[in-house]
C-alpha cells in the first residue's frame, strides 16, 4: 500500500473515534469548585465585621473604661476629703499663738498642723459642729484634719505638753478620735474631757461620756468613769485613778456649759 493510501486510512480512523470529554468534565468540575469557593468566601466575608466597625467598638470600650475610672477617682477623692476645718473661736494674746509657725485670728480656719500656745496665751478651736477644745498656756500639739466624708474617719491628736479641755456637746463625735502622748492613748466617744501632759506624766480627766485609756508601756486599758481622772507616769509606776480635783471640776463644768459654738456665736 502506498504512503498516500496509508495517510488517508489513518485520517478516516481518527475521525471515527469518539470525541474526548475529559477536558469538558474538568472544566465543569473546576467551575463548580470555583463557584463553591466563591460562595464560601462570600459567606466568610459577610460574617467578618468590617475593620472600621472593630475600631469603633474598641474606641467605645476605651471611652467607657476611662469614664468608669474617672467616676471611681472622683468618689475616692471626695470620700477622703473632710468637710470640716478647725475654726478659731477665741485667741487670748494672739501674738503668742502659732499655727504652723504663723499667727491666727478669731474666725480664721485651717485644716491641720502644729499648734504652739505660749505662756500667757490661750486658744479655743472648734472642728465643724462636733468638737470644741481650749488649749491653755504652754500647750504644744499636732492637730489632725477633720474626718473624711466616707473614708479616713480615724483621727489622732498628739499632745506634746500642756493642757486641753474639750467637749462634743453631749453628742457622739461621729468619728474615732484618739489623744496620744508618750505615756498613753485615750480614745474618745461623746464626752467632756481634759488631757494634760508634763515632763513626767500624762493625765486624762472625764466629766461625762466615756474614754478608754491605754497605757503605752504596759498596754493596760482603763475605761474611765465619769468625774474621775487617771495619771500615767513616765517612770513606770502603776497608773493612778483618782477623783477630779476642785479646779478640774470647775473647768470641766464650764466646758460642758459652753457646749458647741454655733455659726452665729463665733
C-alpha positions, 0 to 999 in steps of 0.5 A: 500500500502506498504512503498516500493510501496509508495517510488517508486510512489513518485520517478516516480512523481518527475521525471515527473515534469518539470525541474526548470529554475529559477536558469538558468534565474538568472544566465543569468540575473546576467551575463548580469548585470555583463557584463553591469557593466563591460562595464560601468566601462570600459567606466568610466575608459577610460574617467578618465585621468590617475593620472600621466597625472593630475600631469603633467598638474598641474606641467605645470600650476605651471611652467607657473604661476611662469614664468608669475610672474617672467616676471611681477617682472622683468618689475616692477623692471626695470620700477622703476629703473632710468637710470640716476645718478647725475654726478659731473661736477665741485667741487670748494674746494672739501674738503668742499663738502659732499655727504652723509657725504663723499667727491666727485670728478669731474666725480664721480656719485651717485644716491641720498642723502644729499648734504652739500656745505660749505662756500667757496665751490661750486658744479655743478651736472648734472642728465643724459642729462636733468638737470644741477644745481650749488649749491653755498656756504652754500647750504644744500639739499636732492637730489632725484634719477633720474626718473624711466624708466616707473614708479616713474617719480615724483621727489622732491628736498628739499632745506634746505638753500642756493642757486641753479641755474639750467637749462634743456637746453631749453628742457622739463625735461621729468619728474615732478620735484618739489623744496620744502622748508618750505615756498613753492613748485615750480614745474618745466617744461623746464626752467632756474631757481634759488631757494634760501632759508634763515632763513626767506624766500624762493625765486624762480627766472625764466629766461625762461620756466615756474614754478608754485609756491605754497605757503605752508601756504596759498596754493596760486599758482603763475605761474611765468613769465619769468625774474621775481622772487617771495619771500615767507616769513616765517612770513606770509606776502603776497608773493612778485613778483618782477623783477630779480635783476642785479646779478640774471640776470647775473647768470641766463644768464650764466646758460642758456649759459652753457646749458647741459654738454655733455659726452665729456665736463665733 
